[in-house]
Each structure stands twice: as C-alpha cells, then as structure tokens.
C-alpha cells in the first residue's frame, strides 16, 4: 500500500507526542521493511522546518533534514510540487476550498497514487471524496 503522511504526523513523531509517535514509528518501520511505500510532500517538509526555525531551533531543523534524507532510503518518496501537482491542487481548492498547502499535500499524494493520507488535521477531511484520509 502507498501511504502519504501529512505534516502533523511528522510533528507528532519528531516531538514524541504519544500515542501518535509510536503509531508513526510503526508506519515508518513498515516503509523500511518494504511492507508499504511512503509519500511526503516537500510542502510538509517546509511546514515542519518552519516550526523549528520560528521557535529558534535550527539544530532541530538540521536533524530533521537528516532524518528525512534517511527516510528516502527506506521507501519514502519526497514529492516536489510540479506543474501537474499544482494543477491538481488548484482543481481541489476550486471544488473543496481550503488552504493551498493542504491542497498541495493532497495533490502530491493523488499524483503519486497514494491509497491514503494519514492526518490528524480535521480540515484535510474536506478532501476525503478525493482520497482516503485516515486518522491515527
């Protein structure tokens, strides 16, 4: 199964917020074992890093970048915004509303053929007719 991860999922993991951090760790382990494939948008990466920089923790941003680079070695694809993804996001927003970052994250998952997105973001539920949105 191909699984996309929303920004808040990474934040829970990186900050050790339980019970989510343990659940995220299980998902990440499934990527490493080849049971599932992972997808993360560069939009999510930017959102996570922004939080660390804004809070004055550049060292956490550096460690997070290293962690995310390592994830790419375990079956997680980092998806950059392309013209096609931007177009999908624009159509999603036109139909469902919402903020552009969320639409881009969903569009990235759709473009890469993800089966679902794990997210605790209630606002992302607006896209549940377009792709399955699962809470942890």
Buried (B, 14 or more C-beta within 10 A) or exposed (E): EBBBBBBBBBBBBBEEBEEBBEBBEEBBEBBBEEEBBBBBBBBBBEBBBEBBEEEEEEEBBEEBBEEBEEBEEBBBBBBEBEEEBBEBBBBBBEEBEBEBBBBBBBBBBBBBEBBBBBBBBEEBEBBBEBBBBEEB
